Amino acid sequence: MLEHFVKAVLKSPGKLLALCFVVYLASTSFFVGVFLAVATVYWLRKQLMLKAKALQAADAEIERQRVDQARDEALKKAAAANSAQEPSAPAPAPEATPIRQYAKSAVVIPMKKTGTRD
């Protein structure tokens, strides 16, 4: 990003003049210098946060690929083990667990009025 900015400034005389003017103002005015320092710190902080997010995303992608590769290897081993075994009898299908049903209460409790209109 910074290299692109420097190349753009060196190619365009208008941008170079504007940069020189800003540097001149910063050197003569304390407030402009403080403003530029704050703006620079903010910009650097933002760039570092973007880099950190990019590194985290890259690490997450590498971890995801590693897990996918391990899963594929496990599936291949399981398929090889299943093909090596001759099933003598089909395995019984697992029974689905019944969904728990709760009894409905016949008691209805009215809500207290708060003093506001409905």
N, C-alpha and C positions, 0 to 999 in steps of 0.2 A: 504494500500500500504506500509506504513512504517512498520507495524507489519510483513508483508511478508518479507520485506528486512531484518529486525532484525532476524527473524527466519532462513532465508537463510544464514545469516552471522554466526550465532551461530552453524549451522549444518555443515558448510564447513570450515575447517581450512585454506584453501587457501584464501577464501574471508575475513576471519577474519584477516589474515596476511596483505592482501592488504589494508583493512580498517585501520589497525593500522599504516601501512606505510604512508598512505595519511594523517592521523591525525598527525603523526610525522613531515612530510614535512610541513604541515600547521602551526605547532607550531614553526618551525625553520625558515621558509621563509615567509616574509611579502607578497610577490607576490602570492605564492601558497595559503595563507590564504585569500587574497582578491579574488582570482579566485574561491575558494570554497565558499566563502560568496556570491558572485554574482551568482554562479551556484545554490546554495541553495535557494536564493531569487527567482530566475527564476523558479525553480521547484515548490516552494510553491505557487507562483502566478499562475502557470499553473494548479496545483491541485485545487486551489480555484476557478478558472474559470470553470473547469470541474464540480465541485460540484454545482456552481451557474447555469450552463446550465442544469444539471440534475434536480435541484429543479424547474427551470422554465418549463422544460418538464413535470414534475410531476404535477405542478399546471395547466398547459394547458390541460393535460389529465383529471384531475379532473373536470375542467370547461367544457370540451367537454362532459364528461359523464353526468354532471348536465344538460346541454342544451339538450342532447339527451333524458334524462328522462323527462324533462319538455315538449319537443315536443311530446313524446309518450303519456303523460298524456293529452295534448291538443287534440291530434288525437282521443284518446278514448272518451273524452268528446264530441267532435264534432260528432263522430260516434253514440254515445248514443243519442245526440240531433236529429240527422238526422233520426234515427230509430224510435224515438218517434213521429216525425211529419209525417203526411200522406200527401204526395205531391198531390195536387188537379190537377195541370196542370204542364206539364214539363216546366222547365225554358228555355227561349229562349237562343240559343247559342250566346255567345258574338261575335260581328263582329270583324274580324281582321282589325287592323288599316292599311291603305294602306302605302306602302313603299314610302317615299318621293323621287321623282326623280328630279334631277337637270338638267337644260337645258345645252347642250354642247355649248361652245363658239366657234364661227367660227374664232375668231382672234387668230393668232399664232404669238407669239413674239419670234424672233430669239435670241439665247443667245449671249452675248458679247464674243468676242474672248479675251483670256487672254495673247496671245503672245506666247503660247507654241504650239508645234505641236500636232496634233491629234494622 
